[in-house]
Amino acid sequence: MGLYLLDYGAGNVQSLANSLSKLGHSFEWISSPADFHKATSLIFPGVGAFETAVENLTKKGLLEPLREYIQSGKPYFGICIGMQVLFQSSAESPNFYGLGIVPTTIDRFDDSDKTVPHMGWNSADLVQTPDVGPAFYYFVHSYCAKYSPTDRPEAASWAYTTTQYGGEIFISSVRKGNVFGTQFHPEKSGAAGLALIDNWLRTPEAERSAGISKPVSLPPPTVSLKPRDNLSKRIIACMDVRSDDDGNLIVTKGDQYDVREKVPSGSSMQVKTGGAVRNLGKPVTLASKYYAAGADEICLLNITSFRHSPLQDQPMLAVVRAAAKYVFVPLTIGGGIKDTVDPDGTKRSALEVASEYFRAGADKVSIGSDAVYAAEKLLVSGQNHGDGTSSIATIAHTYGRQAVVVSIDPRRVYVDAVTYNGPHKDELIHGSPESILESDRGKSWWYACTVSGGRETRSISVCQLARAVEVLGAGEILVNSIDRDGTGLGFDSDLLRLVKGSVKVPVVASSGAGKKEHFSEVFEQTGVEAALAAGIFHRGEVDIGEVKEHLTHNNIKVRTYVA
């Protein structure tokens, strides 16, 4: 079998390559238009913006050979952007045209009743064989093909599965003849996704060329919505990665960002250096462990921040490459995603840095301090849009906003509620008599954002920052709480409700988890889409399976099918 992969030059294709290797399938890369004639099966994967995909394919002379390949009747499997280019056009990039093989357009989700991007694990309900139950896969996209048998009957005839998100139903996979395409990412959907890829490849090519499904039978013209969609809450395992004193990359965790062991009283060790860096394990080993335990995503944060040369930090790139070989759920990488200058004077853009991590196997990048500076610049300008030069904007333009996470680190600033008349008076939180911390009872505060790992407090508030980074192109916001980090007292629900009420993108809760009940509390009290934890998983105090079992018992939908 001549299996080829098409890499258009932007999205993360390494994840699919790793999946194929794990499944035992050999493949080649499309490197020139002539390679299409050698291929007997073709997979086109990728995360990215519609414009970038079409533009890159055109510049490389691959768009028309791709069209000719598909029209030849040979098996084709498109993933995410590889499915969307089959359509006529996309609202994401109105001036660019797709292949027009599926006769309809790609439109943006309506965000009036839900967050956008659609991000997480949702069901794919079979249309062509409705006697089979739904399967759950990982989605991350802002644009989709709306499913409408009445208004778009010809396009609906391509639907193999549909998915509901909020009050909308969209085509989550297409299949007709030799063409198969998925909006979701099977290579990031754990065992279920790997099985889907393997089944497609192990089906004889002749059957895949002819279409292995029964003749398409359209459902009734009316589409009934479920009381709620099947999007599940995500549990994310996070690892703070840094060098120990011997230069080895390890996973660590601190209390309020102090990652060194406490020095015993009377120790001869110098007080100014503290104890050794707390070592909780190796990053790749822990990532593999959490994937097997059922984590919905894995987050690797380099807390040394690549201060001088992120692209020369080969050990961390190696960690990402190695983790991507064993982890088949989304990987988020953070630390040093910003414009930098190498010691030799070479300038490196944030987009260039992010691209290296995407090529290594990352699915999303997390931006911290640089996002604060960009938000401050936007607020000073008085504009309601950025100038397109921020790290957030440049990465989102190329890869889509769903690939950009902004990690924010706010801390409380206590004020006198009676006399305070500052710029953040509308964001004040008033401690109730039942506050977890006795020190909060009867007090009032607002949340100021910080940079440099919480070491420097800025005047911008958490609400200002959240709204600004959404405008700049962030697709998700990770909310850390300096006040709760390492305390085990639970997530800061007041903080999270403020952020959730300020934006329309998904929000991830972080900092403070100490027991499984804290996860159900944060989902019930704040409505966040995901919850992240680190120390309690590393120390074995709570298992991911326990968390999911507890959430299921409390009627909170989670993905339970694991690797």
N, C-alpha and C positions, 0 to 999 in steps of 0.2 A: 504494500500500500504506500503510495506517495503522499504522505500527509505533510502539508505545509502550513506554517503560521504566517499571518500578515501583520507586520509591525509598521504602523503608519508614522511612528516617530515621536509619540508623546505619551500615550497612556501606559499604565503598568501592564506589560505583557509577560513579565517574568513569572507572575503568579500562575498563569496558565501553563507556561513551560514547566514549572515545578510540578504542577498537577499531573501533566502528561508523563513526566519522568517517574513520579510515584506510582502511576497506574501501569507503567511498563510499555508505553507507546513511544516509538521513535518518530522524529519529525525533522523537517528542514525549515529554514526561514526563507520567505520571499525576499530576495535581495535585488531583483530586477524584473522588468515586465516579462522577460522570457521565462521566468520561473513558473508563471501561471500555467504554461503549457505542460510543465513537468508534473504539476500537482494533479492527483486523482481525488484528493479530499483537501478542503481548505477551511481553516478556522481563522476568523478575524475578531480578536478580542480587544478590549481597551477601555480605559476611563478617559474622558476628555470632552471638550466642547465640540459641538457639531461643526462649527467653522474651522477649528484647528484640524479636525480629521479630514474634512473635504479638501481644505487648502493644501495640507501636506500630501494627501494622495495625488492631487492634481500636479503639484510641483515635482513629485517624484515619478510622474508618468504612470501611476498605478491605478487611477480611477477607471479609465476606460478598459484596461485589461481585466480589472475586477468585474466590471459589468459583463464583459465578454465571457469570463469564466462562469459566472452565475447562469448566463443565458445558454451556455453549452450543455447544461443539464448535469454537471458533476456536483457531488455533495458539497454544500456550503453550510457553515455554522457561524453565525454572527453573535457576538456577546456585547451587550450594552451599546456602545457606539457602533459596533459591528452590526447590530440589528437596526439601529436608527438610520444608518446611511442607506438602508434599503428603501426608505420612504422618500416622498417627493421633496419635502423641505422640513425645516424646523423653525419654530418661533424663536428659538435661542439665537439663530443667525439667519434672519430673513433674506439676506442677499446671497445666500449659498444654497445650492440645490443638491439633493441626494440623487440616488440612482433611479428613483421613481418606479421600482419594481413592485412595491406595495403602494397601491393608489390612494394614499391619504397623507396627511401631514402630522408632524409631531408638535404638540402644544404644551404649554406650561400648565402645571397643576394650579387649580384654584386654591389660594391659601386663606380663604375666608373662614374655613372650618378646620384647618389643620396646619401643621408646620410644613414648610418646604425648604430644603429637599425632603422627599420621601426617603427615609434612611432607616434601615433595619431589616428584621426578618418578618416576612409576610407570606401569606399562602398564595400559591399559583393554582387556580381552579381549572380543571380540564374542561374545555368546551367540546372537543371532538369526541371524547370518550367519557361522558359524564358519569358513568358508573364507577369510575375510579376516584378515590378520595383525594383531597388536596395535599400538596407537599409544600414545605416551607423553605424559602431561599432568601439570600441576602440582596436587598435592593439599595441603591444609592443614586438618586437622580431627581432632577427638578422638572424634566420634560418627559412627556409620554404620548403614546398613541391612544386617544380616547376610543373606547369600545361602544359603538352605536350601530346595531344591526338595522335600525330604521333609517338613520340619516346617512350611514356609510356602509351599505350592505356588502359592496365588493371588498372593501377593506376588512370588514368583519369576517369575511370568509377565510381570511388568512389566520385568524386567531386560533391558536392551539390552547393557550391558557389565558385566563383573565385574572385580574387582581383588583380588589377594592381597596381604596385608600380614602378615608373620610367618606364624602358623598359622591365619589367618582369611581367609575370602573374603567380600567384601561387594559390594553392588550399587553400581557406580560411575556408572551412568547408567540412566535408565528411559525407556521409550518405548512408548506405546500410544495409538492413535487420534491425537488432536490434541495429546497431552501428550509433551513431551520435557524431560528434566531431567538435569543432570550434577552429581555430587558434586565433581568437579574444577573448576578454573577455566580455561576455554578462553581467556579474555581475558588470562590470565597464562601461557599455555602456548606462547608463541612462534608460529612459523609454523604449526605443527600446529593450535593452538587457533584462530588466526585463520581458517584454512581451514574448520574445523568450523562456526564461526559463519557464515561467508560461504555455505557450502553450504546450511545450513538456511534462510537468508534468501532465497537465490536459487531455492530449490525453490518452485514455485507454491503459493500458499496453499491451494488446494483439495486438493493432494496432502498438504500438511502437516496439514490438518484431518482427512483420512482415515487418516493414518499411511502413511508411504512404505515401510515395511519389509514383508517377506514375513510371512505368518501365523506367529505365535509357535509355535515347537516347543521344548518343554522338553527340556533335556539329561537324560541318565540321572540317576536319583535319587541316585547317589553322587557326591560331589565330591572329586576328587583334588587334593591339594596339590602344588605344585612343590617341588623340593628347597630352593629359596629364592625369595623374592619378587623382583620386578623393580625395587624401589626403588633409585634410583641415588644415588651420592654427589654432593653439590652443590659447585660451585666458585663462590665469591662474590667479586665485585669490589667493593672498598670505597673510598670517597672521603672523606677528611677535608676538610671545607669550612669556610673562614673568610674574613674580609675581609683584603685586603692593606692596605698602609699608605695607599692611596688610596681605600679603601672598596669595592673591587670584590670580589665573591665568587669565590674561586679554589679549586682543589684543591691541597692541600699535603701534605707528609709530612716527618716529622722523625726524628731518632735519639733514642730515649728521650724522645719528646714535644717535642723542641726543633725547631721548624719554621722557624727563621731560618737563612739562609745564614751560613756562617762568615766572620767579618771577617778579611781578610788582615792579617798582622802589619805594624804600622806604619801602618795605615789611620787617617785622620783621623776616621772615624766613631766616635761615642761607644760605648765598650765596653758601657755599660749597656743600650743598645738592640739591640746585635748588628746583623747584616746584615738585608737585606730578607727578607720572608716568602717562603719557597721556593714558586715558582709552577710547578705541573706541568700546568696546563691548566684549561679551563673545565668546570664540573661537568656541564652538559647534554651538551656535546660528548663528554666521556669516557664518560658513561653510555650514550649512543647507540653509541659505538664498542665498548664491552664487550658490549652486548646483541648487536650484529651478530657479534661474535667468539665467541659461544656461552656467555656467563656465565649461570649458572642463577638468580642473583639479583643485584641491585644494592643496595648499602648507601650511604646518604648520611649522614654524621655531621657535624653542625655543632659544631666544636670550640671555637667561641666561647661555646657553651652558652646562648645567649639570656639572658644573665645578668639582664636587667631586665624584659623584656617580650616573651615568645616570640610572642604573637599580633600584636604590632606589627612583627615582623621580616618585613615583606612581601617583601624580596628572596629570602629562603630559601623562603617559601611559593611564590613565583614559580618558583624552581628546581624544586621538586617538581612543580608543575603542568606545566612545560615538559618535564621528563624523562618524565613519565607519558604524554606524547603520542607519544614515540618508543620507549619501553621497554615491551615486552609480556612481561616476566617480573616476579616480585615485587620491589617497592621497599620497603626498610626505611629509616626516618628516625629519627635519634637526635639528642639534644641538647636540653636544657631541657624534657623531658617530665616536668613536676612541678607541684605547686601553686605559684603565683607571685602577686605583687601588682604591678600596673602602677604607673608613677610617679604616676598620679593617685589611687592608692588602691584601684582596682578589683581585686577578687580574681579570679583565674583558676585553675580547678581543672585538675589533670593530665588529667582526662577531657575537659575543654573544649579543652585544647591538642591532645591526641591527635586529637580529632574533626576539628579544622581540617586536620590533616595527612592524615587518612583521606579527607576530602572533596576535598583537593587532588590525591589520587592515590596516597597511600601505602597499603601493604598491611599493614605491621607497624611498630610503633614500638619503639625501643630505649631502655631506661631504665638509667641508670648510677648516679650517686651516691645518688639518691633511693632506689634499691633497697637500698643498703647501710644507710641510716638506717632503712628499714622493717624490714629483717632484724634489726637490732640491737634495735629495739623489740619484735619478736616474741620474741627470745631472752630479753630482760629480763622479759617477761610470764610466761614459763614455760608458755605455752599451746602447743597443737599446731595452732592455727589463728589466723588474723589477725582483726582486728575489722572488716574490710571497708572501711577508710578509706584504705588505702595507694593510691598511684597504680597499682601493679600490680593490686590487687584491683578497683578501680573500672573500670579499662579492660577487664580480663578479663571482668568481669560483663556489660558492655555488648556487647563485640565478640567475646568468646570468648578463652580463654587463648592460642589459636594466634596472636593478633594482638600478643602482648606478648613482646618479647625483653628479657632482662636482660643487659647488658654489664658484665662484671666485670674489674677491673684489679689482679690480685695481683702482689706482688713477694716475693722470697725473704727470709726472715729466718734468718740462719745461727745455729746454736746448737751447743753441745758435746753430742754425743749421749750421752756417758757421764754427764754431770751434769744434763742438762736433765730436769726433772720437771714442766714446765708443762702447761697445759690442752690443748696440741696435740701431745702426745708420740705419739699414735696416728696422726698424719698426717705424721710426719717422713719425709723423703726422704734417702737416704744416697747420696752421689755414688759411682759405681763407678770403678774404675781406668780404664775406657774412656770416661769422660765427655768430651763434646765440649770443654768448657772445662777446661783444666788446673787452674784455680782451684777447680773443684768437686770434684776428686778427693780422696777421703778426708774430705770435709766433709758436714755434715748441715744440713737446713733445713726450715722449714715455710713456707707461703704466706700472707702477710697481705694482706687486701684494702685498697684505697685509694679515696679519693674526690678530687674536684676535679682530674680528669685526671692522677691519680698523684701529686699534690703533697702529699697528706696520708695517712699510713698509719694504719689502724685496728687494733684488737686482734682483730677478727673474722677467722676463717680462711676460706680459700676453700671448704672443705667445709661449714662452718657456713652461709656465705652461700648456696651453691648449694642446700642442702636447704631453707633458709628461704624463698628466693624461689619455689621450686617449690610449697611449701605456700601461699604468698600468691597464686599464680595464674600464674606465668610459664610460657609455653609453649615457650620455647627459651632456651638460655644461650650467650652469646658470650664466649669466654674469651680475653682479651688477656694477654700476658705482658710486663710492664714490663722484665724482665731480657733478653728476647729481641728486643724491638721494635727494628727497624732494623739488627739484627746480621747478618741473612742466614745464620744458623747453623742454621736449621730450627726447627720448632715445638717447644715444650717438652712432650715426651711424658709426662714424670713428672707435670706439672701437669694435663694433660688426662686422664690415667688416673684421677687423684684425683677430678676432677669427674665423669667418666663413671660412676665407681663410687658416686657419692653421690646421683644423681638418675635419674629415669625419663623425663625430657624430652630432646629432641634437644640435642646440644652442637655448637657451631661452634668450630673451632680458628682462632686468629688469632695474629699476631706471629711473625716470624722466618723466613718463607719466603724462600729465596734462590735456589732452583733447582727444576726440575720434580720432581726425585727426592724433595724434601721432602714433596710432596703424597702420593705413594704411601707414604712412610714413616709419615706421621701416620695415614693410614687403616688401614694394616696393624698399627701398634703400639698404637693407642688405640681404634679402633672409632668415632670421632666420625662424625657424619652429614654434616658439611660442613667445608670449609676455606676461609678467607678470606685474601685478600692485597691489598696496595695498591701499595707502592712498586715492586715488581718489574714490575707491570703498567704503572704510570704511566711508568716509565723505559724500557720496552720490553725489559727484560732477559729476560723470559719471556713468551710469548704464551699466552693461555687455550687456544687450539687445541693448542699443544704440550703443555700440561699434560694435557689430555684424551686426546690420542693416547698419551702416556706411561702414563696410568692404564689405558687400554684394553689396551695391550700387556702390562701387569702384572695383567690379569684383574680389574681393579676397575671395576665397572659405573658408567658415567657417561652422561649424555645427550649424544649426538653430533649429533642433528638440530638445526640452528641456523636463525636467521632468514634 
